Amino acid sequence: MNKHIIPMLALLAGVTAFSSCADQLDIEQKGTKTTDSFYKNDADCEKALAYAYEGFMVNTVGRTTAQGGPGIYTPAKVLANHPGDDVLYASGNYGDHEFGGAIDQFRYESNPEAINFHYRGLYLSVYSDNLVLDHFKDPQTAYQKQAVAEARVLRAYNYFLLACYWGQPPFVDHVLNASDIPTNSDMTQEQYYEWVAKECQDAEPDLIERKSTADKEGAYRVTKGFAHALAGKALLFAKKYDEAKAEFKKVIDSGKYALVPGDQFLDMFHVEGDGNPEKIFELNLYYNAAAGAWSTGSGLGYMNHSTWMEANAFNWRAGNFVTNPARVYTGIDGWGSIGIPEWYGEEFHENDGDSYRFKATMLPIDDVIYHKTGIKGMDYANDELNKMSPEELEKSDKVGINNVTQGLYGESFYLPFKMLIRANDTNDGGRTGDNQRMNNIIVMRYAEVLLDYAECCLQTGDNAEAKKYINMIQRRAGSKTISDNVDMEVLKREKSYEMWFEGCRFQDILRWNDAKGMARLKEAGKQVPHLFDKMFRAPKATDENIVWEHGTEANSRFYITHTHEAVDAGFTVGFQEKNRLFPYPSSVVEMNPNIKQNTGY
């Protein structure tokens, strides 16, 4: 069986990829079975499909490769979110967490770490899909038909991402032979999207359907609803608006999905929201102590399935506060790898006010420090501080940002909150400070389908229908803005607020060729904010572009200064046309000369 792995080196390029993939093939004592004797019946098919889901979990949306991976971040989330104009590279200082910094500021070249990991991971996942599709290409039972259909849609999702990020990546629709040397696909990016849609449409008849909005299990595997949603998204990206509209409408008309109430919006991203009515597809994580923490010869441990240490990366930079204001809520400290631009926070709040959605996405620094969030669990781990009034905390040096060199690097007046871990998200409920985040990984939720459907309606002249669903999203959000009239500008804003850090913004800016978004991308990395507290650091004469939280020093405790370390170090920063696509990892191109590098790299 291992003979099939060798040509994958032309795609994956590296001994690590080889050893990792070889280990993953040990589904059930593979050393004692041949390929010809294994893929025979429904039980074998079920194990092969389980391996495809496993590959999708750890390679497509998770850690990337069972035995390796970057550890403190998920490459899929870096590539999907960091290039957007609504996310900032943040950390302890410039040079820390470069996995996000290089992508966020567009100063990567041909072999950046996160791009290398994700490219490799996507093809490893495609390989696990192809094992099912090759060996059960002539399914003999209803279960085998269903398994083949699920593997087709998983593979289609992988190729949707590959097409988004690399344009014309190698198309591998079977397990490669030793003589196969893959090259760039002849399909254009648009044709790739059309292929993804057709794969989903062809697979849909053999897929199960979610039973109802209460069917949690129906959110944990590929169903008809996910096939329609992915087909619709691919057709939307191909600008086939009428066809995309029809696919999205099938999801809506199915009655199997619904928006959760606004007061449950934040739960969506935590264990309490696993399998809720809004989840069209998510990866189901669970704590299995019997499996052990890490990989063994017979399988993967629970740590491999979790986004281990990513929780620390997303949580606020605890060491830069006098006392961590989120310590009770999260159960662990953090390193602050993502920030929110000031313009985005202000625009969002102007649109929404203190809506469910706004407060679930970000929290103003005043509310965080002065104990005004209203979020359950957002207490200090100190009874004395918790008894103090907001007015008392505002004047106290027992709280605040006490780092005087960096402040909070890459942060504005709005701290990201949506992706912070909750103590209950861990395998022991936060009792021992665990950082293995075990709440499910969302792949697609209903709100995105409604917004994409509304976009198709606007593009086909059906503004009344678009308004219906945009208003539905606004009302659920608890937004103070309920639009009387809708157009693409309204749609763009609503989607940017609703889907923050869910993998939409950068690709949306590109396909819309949105002027404001593109202008902001071109400025990425040129002015990096540092959030300071005047209680511990007064502004200096050398500070550049000082901005006070409430307009003046007299009215504010917190202020921002700006730096540009990457520019000072000689990097070219900011979006260029070549950045519409990512580079193929240089290690891949060096090993396989058939791979043509994307223009500009």
C-alpha positions as CSV (number, residue, x, y, z in Angstrom):
1,M,0.0,0.0,0.0
2,N,2.8,2.4,0.8
3,K,3.9,2.4,-2.9
4,H,1.1,5.0,-3.5
5,I,2.8,7.6,-1.3
6,I,6.0,8.1,-3.2
7,P,4.7,10.4,-6.0
8,M,2.9,12.5,-3.4
9,L,6.4,14.0,-2.7
10,A,6.1,15.9,-5.9
11,L,3.1,17.7,-4.3
12,L,4.2,17.7,-0.6
13,A,7.9,17.9,-0.9
14,G,9.6,16.6,2.2
15,V,10.5,13.7,4.4
16,T,8.1,15.0,7.1
17,A,5.2,14.8,4.7
18,F,6.2,11.2,3.8
19,S,6.5,9.9,7.3
20,S,3.4,11.6,8.4
21,C,1.3,10.2,5.6
22,A,2.8,6.8,6.0
23,D,1.8,6.8,9.7
24,Q,-1.7,7.8,8.9
25,L,-2.2,4.9,6.6
26,D,-2.2,2.5,9.5
27,I,-6.0,2.4,9.8
28,E,-6.0,-1.2,11.2
29,Q,-2.6,-3.0,11.3
30,K,-1.9,-2.3,7.7
31,G,1.3,-4.2,7.9
32,T,-0.7,-7.4,8.0
33,K,-3.0,-6.6,5.1
34,T,-2.6,-5.8,1.4
35,T,-4.6,-3.2,-0.5
36,D,-6.3,-5.9,-2.5
37,S,-7.5,-7.7,0.7
38,F,-8.7,-4.6,2.6
39,Y,-11.1,-2.5,0.5
40,K,-13.9,-5.1,0.2
41,N,-17.0,-4.5,2.4
42,D,-19.0,-1.9,4.2
43,A,-16.8,-2.2,7.3
44,D,-13.7,-1.5,5.3
45,C,-15.4,1.4,3.5
46,E,-16.4,2.9,6.9
47,K,-12.8,2.8,8.1
48,A,-11.6,4.4,4.9
49,L,-14.2,7.1,5.2
50,A,-13.3,7.7,8.8
51,Y,-9.7,8.2,7.6
52,A,-11.0,10.7,5.0
53,Y,-12.8,12.7,7.8
54,E,-9.7,12.4,9.9
55,G,-7.5,13.8,7.1
56,F,-10.0,16.6,6.6
57,M,-10.0,17.4,10.3
58,V,-6.2,17.5,10.9
59,N,-5.1,18.6,7.4
60,T,-7.8,20.8,5.9
61,V,-9.1,22.8,8.9
62,G,-7.0,21.7,11.8
63,R,-3.4,21.2,12.9
64,T,-2.0,20.1,9.5
65,T,-0.4,16.6,9.4
66,A,-1.0,14.2,12.3
67,Q,2.6,14.0,13.4
68,G,3.7,17.5,12.8
69,G,2.1,20.8,12.2
70,P,2.9,24.2,13.6
71,G,1.5,23.7,17.1
72,I,0.5,27.2,18.1
73,Y,-1.8,28.0,15.2
74,T,-4.0,26.5,12.5
75,P,-2.6,27.3,9.0
76,A,-6.1,27.2,7.5
77,K,-7.2,30.1,9.7
78,V,-4.1,32.1,9.0
79,L,-4.5,32.0,5.2
80,A,-8.3,32.5,5.4
81,N,-8.3,35.4,7.8
82,H,-5.0,37.2,8.2
83,P,-4.9,38.8,4.7
84,G,-8.2,40.5,5.3
85,D,-8.4,44.2,6.0
86,D,-10.4,43.5,9.2
87,V,-7.5,41.6,11.0
88,L,-4.2,42.9,12.3
89,Y,-1.0,41.1,13.0
90,A,-0.6,41.3,16.7
91,S,1.7,39.6,19.3
92,G,4.2,40.5,22.0
93,N,6.3,42.5,19.5
94,Y,7.4,42.7,15.9
95,G,9.0,39.4,14.9
96,D,6.8,37.3,17.3
97,H,4.1,35.1,15.7
98,E,5.6,35.7,12.2
99,F,3.3,33.0,10.9
100,G,0.6,35.6,10.9
101,G,2.7,38.7,10.4
102,A,4.1,37.7,7.0
103,I,0.7,36.9,5.7
104,D,-1.1,39.8,7.2
105,Q,1.3,42.4,5.8
106,F,1.9,40.6,2.5
107,R,5.7,40.4,3.0
108,Y,6.0,36.7,2.2
109,E,7.9,35.3,-0.7
110,S,8.0,31.7,-2.0
111,N,8.1,29.5,1.1
112,P,6.3,31.1,4.1
113,E,5.5,28.6,6.8
114,A,1.7,28.8,7.0
115,I,1.4,28.6,3.2
116,N,3.7,25.6,3.1
117,F,1.8,23.8,5.8
118,H,-1.6,24.5,4.3
119,Y,-0.7,23.5,0.8
120,R,0.7,20.2,2.0
121,G,-2.2,19.6,4.3
122,L,-4.8,20.1,1.6
123,Y,-3.2,17.5,-0.7
124,L,-2.8,15.1,2.2
125,S,-6.6,15.4,2.8
126,V,-7.2,14.9,-1.0
127,Y,-5.2,11.7,-0.8
128,S,-7.4,10.3,2.0
129,D,-10.5,11.2,-0.1
130,N,-9.0,9.5,-3.2
131,L,-8.4,6.3,-1.2
132,V,-12.2,6.0,-0.8
133,L,-13.0,7.1,-4.3
134,D,-10.5,4.8,-6.0
135,H,-11.3,1.7,-4.0
136,F,-15.0,2.0,-4.0
137,K,-15.5,3.6,-7.5
138,D,-18.1,0.9,-8.2
139,P,-20.1,1.0,-4.9
140,Q,-22.0,-2.2,-4.3
141,T,-24.2,-1.1,-1.4
142,A,-26.2,1.9,-0.3
143,Y,-23.6,2.7,2.4
144,Q,-20.7,2.6,-0.1
145,K,-22.6,5.0,-2.3
146,Q,-23.1,7.4,0.6
147,A,-19.4,7.1,1.6
148,V,-18.3,7.8,-1.9
149,A,-20.6,10.9,-2.0
150,E,-19.2,12.2,1.3
151,A,-15.6,11.8,0.1
152,R,-16.4,13.6,-3.1
153,V,-17.7,16.6,-1.3
154,L,-14.8,16.6,1.2
155,R,-12.4,16.6,-1.8
156,A,-14.5,19.3,-3.5
157,Y,-14.1,21.5,-0.5
158,N,-10.3,21.0,-0.6
159,Y,-10.2,21.9,-4.2
160,F,-12.3,25.0,-3.6
161,L,-9.6,26.2,-1.2
162,L,-6.8,25.2,-3.5
163,A,-8.4,27.1,-6.4
164,C,-9.0,30.2,-4.2
165,Y,-5.5,30.3,-3.0
166,W,-3.4,29.0,-5.9
167,G,-5.6,29.5,-9.0
168,Q,-4.7,26.5,-11.1
169,P,-3.2,23.9,-8.7
170,P,-2.5,20.3,-9.7
171,F,-5.6,18.4,-10.1
172,V,-5.3,14.9,-8.5
173,D,-8.5,12.9,-8.8
174,H,-6.9,9.5,-8.0
175,V,-4.2,7.9,-5.9
176,L,-1.0,8.7,-7.8
177,N,1.2,6.0,-9.2
178,A,5.0,6.2,-8.9
179,S,5.3,7.5,-12.5
180,D,2.8,10.3,-12.1
181,I,4.4,13.8,-12.0
182,P,1.6,16.4,-11.3
183,T,1.6,19.8,-12.9
184,N,-0.7,22.8,-12.8
185,S,-4.2,22.2,-13.9
186,D,-5.5,23.2,-17.3
187,M,-8.7,24.4,-15.6
188,T,-8.9,28.1,-14.9
189,Q,-9.9,29.2,-11.5
190,E,-13.5,29.8,-12.6
191,Q,-13.6,26.3,-14.2
192,Y,-12.2,24.9,-10.9
193,Y,-15.2,26.5,-9.1
194,E,-17.6,25.0,-11.6
195,W,-16.0,21.6,-11.1
196,V,-16.4,21.9,-7.4
197,A,-20.1,22.7,-7.8
198,K,-20.7,19.8,-10.2
199,E,-19.0,17.4,-7.8
200,C,-21.4,18.5,-5.0
201,Q,-24.4,18.3,-7.3
202,D,-23.5,14.8,-8.5
203,A,-22.9,13.6,-5.0
204,E,-26.0,15.1,-3.5
205,P,-28.5,12.3,-4.4
206,D,-26.5,9.7,-2.4
207,L,-26.1,11.9,0.7
208,I,-28.2,11.8,3.9
209,E,-30.2,14.8,4.9
210,R,-30.2,16.5,8.3
211,K,-33.3,15.3,10.0
212,S,-34.3,18.7,11.6
213,T,-32.8,21.8,13.1
214,A,-32.4,19.8,16.3
215,D,-30.4,17.0,14.7
216,K,-26.8,17.6,16.0
217,E,-25.4,14.5,14.3
218,G,-26.7,16.0,11.0
219,A,-24.3,18.9,11.5
220,Y,-21.3,16.6,12.0
221,R,-21.0,15.0,8.6
222,V,-21.4,15.8,4.9
223,T,-25.1,16.1,4.1
224,K,-27.3,17.3,1.3
225,G,-27.4,20.7,2.9
226,F,-23.6,21.1,2.9
227,A,-23.4,19.8,-0.7
228,H,-25.9,22.5,-1.8
229,A,-24.2,25.2,0.3
230,L,-20.8,24.4,-1.1
231,A,-22.1,24.2,-4.7
232,G,-23.7,27.5,-4.2
233,K,-20.6,29.1,-2.8
234,A,-18.5,27.8,-5.7
235,L,-21.0,29.0,-8.3
236,L,-21.1,32.4,-6.6
237,F,-17.3,32.6,-6.9
238,A,-17.7,31.7,-10.5
239,K,-20.2,34.5,-10.9
240,K,-22.9,32.1,-11.9
241,Y,-25.5,34.0,-9.8
242,D,-28.7,32.3,-11.0
243,E,-27.3,28.8,-10.5
244,A,-25.8,29.7,-7.1
245,K,-29.1,31.3,-6.0
246,A,-30.9,28.0,-6.8
247,E,-28.4,26.0,-4.7
248,F,-28.7,28.3,-1.7
249,K,-32.5,28.3,-1.9
250,K,-32.5,24.5,-1.6
251,V,-30.7,24.9,1.8
252,I,-33.2,27.6,2.9
253,D,-36.3,25.6,1.7
254,S,-35.1,22.4,3.4
255,G,-36.2,23.7,6.8
256,K,-33.3,21.9,8.4
257,Y,-31.4,25.0,9.4
258,A,-32.2,28.2,11.3
259,L,-30.5,31.2,12.8
260,V,-30.1,30.9,16.6
261,P,-31.5,33.7,18.7
262,G,-29.2,36.7,19.1
263,D,-28.5,36.0,22.8
264,Q,-27.0,32.7,21.6
265,F,-24.8,34.2,19.0
266,L,-21.6,34.1,21.1
267,D,-22.3,30.4,22.1
268,M,-22.0,29.6,18.4
269,F,-18.2,29.6,18.7
270,H,-18.0,27.6,21.9
271,V,-18.9,24.1,23.1
272,E,-22.4,25.2,24.0
273,G,-23.1,25.9,20.3
274,D,-21.9,22.5,18.9
275,G,-24.5,21.1,16.5
276,N,-26.9,24.0,16.9
277,P,-29.5,24.7,14.2
278,E,-27.2,27.1,12.4
279,K,-24.4,24.6,11.8
280,I,-24.5,23.2,8.3
281,F,-21.2,21.4,8.7
282,E,-18.6,21.3,11.4
283,L,-15.9,18.9,12.6
284,N,-17.0,17.1,15.7
285,L,-14.3,17.1,18.4
286,Y,-14.5,15.0,21.5
287,Y,-12.4,14.1,24.4
288,N,-11.4,10.4,24.4
289,A,-9.0,9.8,27.3
290,A,-8.6,6.2,26.2
291,A,-7.0,7.4,23.0
292,G,-4.2,9.2,24.9
293,A,-3.0,12.7,24.3
294,W,-0.8,12.2,21.2
295,S,-0.5,9.9,18.2
296,T,0.4,6.3,18.7
297,G,1.0,3.6,16.1
298,S,-2.7,2.8,16.1
299,G,-4.2,6.2,15.8
300,L,-4.3,9.9,16.7
301,G,-4.7,11.2,20.2
302,Y,-7.2,13.9,21.3
303,M,-4.4,16.5,21.2
304,N,-4.0,15.9,17.5
305,H,-7.6,16.6,16.9
306,S,-7.8,19.7,18.9
307,T,-6.3,23.0,17.8
308,W,-3.7,22.7,20.5
309,M,-2.2,25.9,21.7
310,E,-4.1,28.0,19.2
311,A,-6.2,29.1,22.1
312,N,-3.1,30.7,23.7
313,A,-2.4,32.4,20.4
314,F,-5.9,33.9,20.1
315,N,-6.3,34.9,23.8
316,W,-5.2,38.4,24.8
317,R,-1.6,39.1,25.7
318,A,-2.0,38.3,29.4
319,G,1.5,39.3,30.4
320,N,1.0,42.9,29.2
321,F,-1.8,43.6,31.7
322,V,-1.4,44.3,35.4
323,T,-3.8,41.4,35.8
324,N,-5.4,39.4,32.9
325,P,-9.0,40.6,32.6
326,A,-10.0,37.4,30.7
327,R,-8.3,34.8,33.0
328,V,-11.5,33.6,34.6
329,Y,-13.4,33.5,31.3
330,T,-10.7,31.6,29.4
331,G,-9.0,29.5,32.1
332,I,-5.6,30.2,30.4
333,D,-3.4,33.1,29.5
334,G,-2.7,34.2,26.0
335,W,-0.2,35.6,23.5
336,G,-2.4,38.0,21.5
337,S,-1.8,37.0,17.9
338,I,-4.7,38.9,16.3
339,G,-5.9,42.4,16.5
340,I,-8.8,44.5,15.1
341,P,-8.2,47.7,13.2
342,E,-9.6,50.9,14.7
343,W,-11.6,51.8,11.6
344,Y,-13.3,48.4,11.7
345,G,-14.3,48.6,15.3
346,E,-15.7,52.1,14.9
347,E,-17.6,51.3,11.8
348,F,-19.0,48.1,13.3
349,H,-20.1,49.8,16.5
350,E,-21.6,52.7,14.5
351,N,-23.7,50.2,12.5
352,D,-24.6,47.8,15.3
353,G,-24.4,49.7,18.6
354,D,-23.9,47.3,21.5
355,S,-25.6,44.5,19.7
356,Y,-25.3,40.8,20.5
357,R,-23.1,40.4,17.4
358,F,-20.8,43.4,18.2
359,K,-20.2,42.3,21.8
360,A,-19.6,38.7,20.7
361,T,-17.0,39.8,18.2
362,M,-15.0,42.5,20.0
363,L,-14.9,44.4,23.3
364,P,-13.8,48.0,23.8
365,I,-10.8,48.3,26.0
366,D,-12.7,50.5,28.5
367,D,-15.4,47.9,29.0
368,V,-12.7,45.2,29.4
369,I,-10.6,47.0,32.0
370,Y,-13.5,48.7,33.8
371,H,-15.6,45.6,34.2
372,K,-18.4,46.7,31.9
373,T,-18.7,44.0,29.4
374,G,-21.8,42.2,30.9
375,I,-20.3,38.9,29.6
376,K,-20.7,36.0,32.0
377,G,-17.4,34.9,33.4
378,M,-15.6,38.1,32.4
379,D,-14.3,38.7,36.0
380,Y,-10.9,39.4,37.4
381,A,-9.4,36.5,39.4
382,N,-9.4,38.9,42.4
383,D,-12.4,39.5,44.6
384,E,-11.1,43.0,45.6
385,L,-11.1,44.1,42.0
386,N,-14.5,42.5,41.3
387,K,-16.0,44.5,44.1
388,M,-14.8,47.8,42.7
389,S,-17.1,50.0,40.6
390,P,-16.2,51.0,37.0
391,E,-15.4,54.5,38.2
392,E,-13.0,53.1,40.8
393,L,-11.3,50.8,38.3
394,E,-10.9,53.7,35.9
395,K,-8.6,55.4,38.4
396,S,-6.9,52.3,39.7
397,D,-3.3,51.2,38.9
398,K,-4.3,47.7,40.0
399,V,-5.8,47.1,36.5
400,G,-4.7,48.2,33.0
401,I,-1.9,47.7,30.5
402,N,1.4,48.0,32.2
403,N,3.7,47.0,29.4
404,V,5.6,50.3,28.7
405,T,7.6,49.2,25.6
406,Q,5.0,47.5,23.4
407,G,1.7,48.1,25.1
408,L,-0.5,45.7,23.3
409,Y,1.3,45.3,20.0
410,G,-1.1,45.3,17.0
411,E,-4.2,46.1,19.0
412,S,-6.5,49.1,18.7
413,F,-9.2,50.2,21.1
414,Y,-11.2,47.0,20.3
415,L,-10.0,43.7,21.5
416,P,-11.0,40.6,19.5
417,F,-13.4,38.4,21.5
418,K,-15.1,36.0,19.2
419,M,-12.2,33.5,19.0
420,L,-11.2,33.6,22.7
421,I,-11.5,30.2,24.3
422,R,-13.9,29.6,27.2
423,A,-12.8,27.4,30.0
424,N,-15.7,25.1,29.2
425,D,-14.3,24.6,25.7
426,T,-11.4,22.4,27.0
427,N,-11.5,18.7,27.8
428,D,-11.7,19.3,31.5
429,G,-13.8,22.4,31.7
430,G,-10.8,24.6,32.4
431,R,-10.1,23.1,35.8
432,T,-6.4,22.7,35.2
433,G,-5.8,25.4,32.7
434,D,-5.9,23.1,29.7
435,N,-5.4,24.6,26.3
436,Q,-6.8,21.8,24.1
437,R,-9.8,23.5,22.5
438,M,-12.4,20.8,22.0
439,N,-15.4,22.7,20.7
440,N,-16.2,21.9,17.1
441,I,-14.6,23.5,14.1
442,I,-17.1,25.3,12.0
443,V,-16.9,24.8,8.2
444,M,-20.2,26.3,7.1
445,R,-23.0,28.0,9.0
446,Y,-26.5,29.1,7.9
447,A,-25.8,32.8,8.2
448,E,-23.2,32.6,5.5
449,V,-25.7,30.8,3.2
450,L,-28.3,33.6,3.8
451,L,-25.9,36.4,3.0
452,D,-24.5,34.6,-0.1
453,Y,-28.1,34.0,-1.2
454,A,-28.9,37.7,-0.7
455,E,-25.9,38.6,-2.8
456,C,-27.1,36.4,-5.6
457,C,-30.5,38.1,-5.3
458,L,-28.9,41.5,-5.6
459,Q,-26.8,40.4,-8.6
460,T,-29.9,39.2,-10.4
461,G,-32.1,42.2,-9.6
462,D,-34.2,40.7,-6.9
463,N,-33.6,43.4,-4.2
464,A,-36.8,42.6,-2.3
465,E,-35.8,39.0,-1.7
466,A,-32.3,40.2,-0.7
467,K,-33.7,42.7,1.8
468,K,-35.7,39.9,3.5
469,Y,-32.6,37.9,4.3
470,I,-30.3,40.8,5.1
471,N,-32.9,42.1,7.5
472,M,-33.2,38.7,9.0
473,I,-29.4,38.7,9.8
474,Q,-29.6,42.3,11.1
475,R,-32.5,41.5,13.5
476,R,-30.9,38.4,14.8
477,A,-27.7,40.4,15.4
478,G,-29.6,42.9,17.6
479,S,-28.2,45.6,15.3
480,K,-29.5,49.1,15.6
481,T,-29.4,49.2,11.8
482,I,-32.3,47.5,10.0
483,S,-31.9,48.6,6.3
484,D,-35.0,50.0,4.5
485,N,-33.2,49.6,1.2
486,V,-30.4,47.2,0.3
487,D,-27.7,47.1,-2.3
488,M,-24.2,45.6,-2.6
489,E,-22.7,48.1,-0.2
490,V,-25.1,47.1,2.5
491,L,-24.5,43.4,1.8
492,K,-20.7,43.9,2.0
493,R,-20.9,45.6,5.3
494,E,-23.3,43.1,6.8
495,K,-21.2,40.2,5.7
496,S,-18.1,41.8,7.1
497,Y,-19.7,42.2,10.5
498,E,-21.5,38.8,10.6
499,M,-18.6,36.7,9.4
500,W,-15.5,38.2,11.0
501,F,-12.7,35.8,11.3
502,E,-14.6,33.0,9.6
503,G,-12.6,32.8,6.4
504,C,-14.7,35.1,4.1
505,R,-13.3,38.7,4.1
506,F,-10.1,38.5,2.0
507,Q,-11.6,36.3,-0.8
508,D,-14.7,38.6,-0.8
509,I,-12.6,41.7,-1.3
510,L,-10.8,40.0,-4.2
511,R,-13.8,38.8,-6.0
512,W,-15.7,42.1,-5.5
513,N,-12.6,44.0,-6.3
514,D,-13.9,46.2,-3.5
515,A,-12.2,49.6,-3.8
516,K,-12.2,50.5,0.0
517,G,-11.0,47.0,0.9
518,M,-8.3,47.0,-1.7
519,A,-7.0,50.4,-0.6
520,R,-6.7,49.2,3.0
521,L,-4.9,46.0,1.9
522,K,-2.3,48.1,0.1
523,E,-1.6,49.9,3.4
524,A,-1.1,46.7,5.4
525,G,2.0,46.8,7.6
526,K,2.8,50.5,7.1
527,Q,1.3,51.7,10.4
528,V,1.0,49.1,13.2
529,P,-0.9,50.3,16.3
530,H,0.3,49.8,19.9
531,L,-2.4,50.2,22.6
532,F,-1.0,52.0,25.7
533,D,-2.3,53.0,29.1
534,K,-1.3,56.5,30.3
535,M,-1.5,55.2,33.9
536,F,1.7,53.4,33.2
537,R,3.2,55.1,30.1
538,A,2.7,58.7,29.1
539,P,3.0,59.6,25.4
540,K,6.5,60.3,24.2
541,A,7.7,63.0,21.9
542,T,8.9,60.3,19.5
543,D,5.5,58.6,19.3
544,E,4.0,58.7,15.8
545,N,0.4,59.3,15.1
546,I,-1.1,59.4,18.6
547,V,-4.8,58.7,18.8
548,W,-6.8,59.0,22.1
549,E,-9.6,56.6,22.7
550,H,-12.2,59.3,23.3
551,G,-10.6,62.0,21.2
552,T,-8.6,63.9,23.8
553,E,-6.1,63.0,26.6
554,A,-8.4,64.6,29.2
555,N,-11.2,62.2,28.3
556,S,-9.1,59.1,27.8
557,R,-6.9,56.7,29.7
558,F,-5.9,54.6,26.6
559,Y,-4.2,55.8,23.4
560,I,-2.6,54.3,20.3
561,T,0.7,55.0,18.7
562,H,1.9,53.6,15.5
563,T,5.2,51.9,14.2
564,H,6.4,50.3,11.0
565,E,9.1,47.8,11.9
566,A,8.8,45.7,8.8
567,V,9.3,48.8,6.6
568,D,12.2,49.8,8.7
569,A,13.7,46.4,8.2
570,G,13.6,46.8,4.5
571,F,10.5,44.7,3.7
572,T,8.0,45.7,1.0
573,V,4.6,45.5,2.7
574,G,1.1,45.9,1.5
575,F,-1.0,44.1,-1.1
576,Q,0.3,43.8,-4.6
577,E,-1.5,42.3,-7.6
578,K,0.6,39.1,-7.3
579,N,-1.0,38.6,-3.8
580,R,-4.3,37.6,-5.4
581,L,-2.8,34.2,-5.3
582,F,-0.4,32.6,-2.9
583,P,3.0,31.2,-4.1
584,Y,3.5,27.5,-4.5
585,P,6.0,26.5,-1.7
586,S,9.5,26.7,-3.1
587,S,10.2,23.2,-1.7
588,V,7.5,21.9,-4.0
589,V,8.7,23.8,-7.1
590,E,12.3,22.7,-6.5
591,M,11.3,19.1,-6.2
592,N,8.8,19.1,-9.1
593,P,9.8,21.3,-12.1
594,N,6.4,20.6,-13.6
595,I,4.9,23.0,-11.2
596,K,4.8,26.5,-12.7
597,Q,5.1,29.2,-10.0
598,N,2.4,31.8,-9.8
599,T,3.3,35.2,-11.4
600,G,5.4,37.5,-9.3
601,Y,7.0,35.0,-7.0
